[in-house]
Amino acid sequence: MKLASFSGLLLLIVCGCAYAEGGSCPDGYYPVGGQGTSGCAPIPNYDYGTQSRTNSRPIGEWKTTWSAIAIDSIVGDVGISSGKFTEADAKSEALMRCRKHGATECQATTFHNQCVVLAWPQNVDAKAIMIGAGTIEMASKLALSECAANGGGSCNIVNAECSRPVFKRF
């Protein structure tokens, strides 16, 4: 009985002295190496207490971008701007581009976070049609239909532009 008690006590003493390998690795890492070298490597897909690194989302915000189309309906000049962060900048650039070749009656329409097309009628008495939608294809279909319905006859898409939001990281 004394031998069994002594063996049990000896086992507790030996086990109490054992320690885990790599105890110096930070949370989320495991020990690597051998034969006199050691280091730590990241545990793949480790949760770090919040969210997995592979599934984390970038931190930031979506910024609206503005575009504009300016038209001089008398001479047919057009100016386009896109990707501006203010409506005023988009309008100013489109008007400047429209007036570049001498047009004096340019009028600008601004838009943001969408695609816009300009359908030009072949009938000179009809007005050009500008339509916005989620894609250039969708806007083109709508503009051509409306242009023809308003007496434009056969109409052509002469300009297309998309103004998409931009993600800015913090």
HUVENZI-V468633 format. One record per run of one state. SS is the DSSP state (@ for helix, = for strand, . for the rest). FROM is the first residue (numbers start at 1). LEN is the number of residues. Records with the same first field share a line. If there is no record, write none. Layout:
SS->FROM-LEN, FROM-LEN
This chain:
.->1-1, 18-11, 35-2, 43-10, 56-4, 64-2, 73-4, 85-2, 100-7, 113-1, 122-7, 134-2, 153-2, 164-2, 170-1
@->2-16, 53-3, 87-13, 136-17
=->29-6, 37-6, 60-4, 66-7, 77-8, 107-6, 114-8, 129-5, 155-9, 166-4
